[in-house]
């Protein structure tokens, strides 16, 4: 079983209003400097939001969504501090996350 942690918001907010590209680019550079594998993804309209246990999260997102998903809970907590208007949570899956049209 894989544990995933996420920060999710409306696609417009996360992609257009926040400097998410810069944040993820900085994080990628940091991971390269410390020789850590990339363990996060930016996903547009993620299917996991339709899981029954995430129905309350889905209700908080208006329109199309975007999420940053990671295996690293601390990274998602840090992201929540950096981008305060996101909803965070977690879910489990028996398979690895597929990033192409989940």
N, C-alpha and C positions, 0 to 999 in steps of 0.2 A: 504494500500500500504506500502511495506517495502522498506526502503532505504538501499542500500548496498554500501560500499566503498571497493575498492580493490587496491592491488599492484600486478602487474603481470609481468612476465618475462619468458624467455625460461626455460623450466623445468631443463635443465642441469645447467644453471647458478644459479637458485634459490635453487635447491636441492643439487647440488654437489659442487658448487664453493663458496657459501655463507654459513655462520654458522647459517642457518635458524632454525635448530633443537634447538640449544642453545638459540637463540633469543626467540623462542616460548615457550621453557621450562621456561626461566626467566619470560616471561610475564604471563604464567600460574601461577607460584609461586606468583608473585605480586598480581594477581587477587585473589588468595586464601587468601593472607594476609589481603587484604582489603574487603574480603567477597563479591566480585563481580563475577557474573556469566560469564563464558567464552562466549565471543561474537565474536570469530574469528575462521576461519577454513583455513586449507591448502588444496587446491583442485588441483589435477592434471588434466590437460586437461579440464578446465571448459567450459561448454556449453554457459555460458553467453557471452563469447567472440564473439559468432556468432550473437549477436543482431545487427540489422542494424545500430543503433546509435554508436556502438563500432567498426565499420569497420576500422576506422583510427588506433585504438589501435591494432587490429588484424594484420594489415600490419606491425606494428613495432616489432612483435614477430616472431622470426625465429624458425621453427620446433614446437615441442610439447611445451605446456605452463604449467605453474604452477602459482597459484594465492593464495594470502592470502586475504580473504574476511572478512569484519567486519561490524557491525552496527556503529562502532565508527570511525568517520572521523579523530579525533585527533590521534588515534592509527595508522591509515594508513599514516598520515602525518609524524608521528614520524618514522615509518618504512621506508619511503622514504628517510629521513635524514640518517638513519642507513645503508640502502642498496640503494645507489644512482642510480644504473642502473636498476631500475624498472619503469614501466609505471603505473601511478595511475589514477583512475577515479571512477565513480560511476554509478549505474543503479538502477532502481526500479523494483519491482516484486510484484505481488498480492499475492504471496505465500511465505512461508518461504523457505529458501535455502535448497535444498536436497543435501547432501554430497555424497551419494552413486550413482555413475554413472549418474549424472544429466541428 
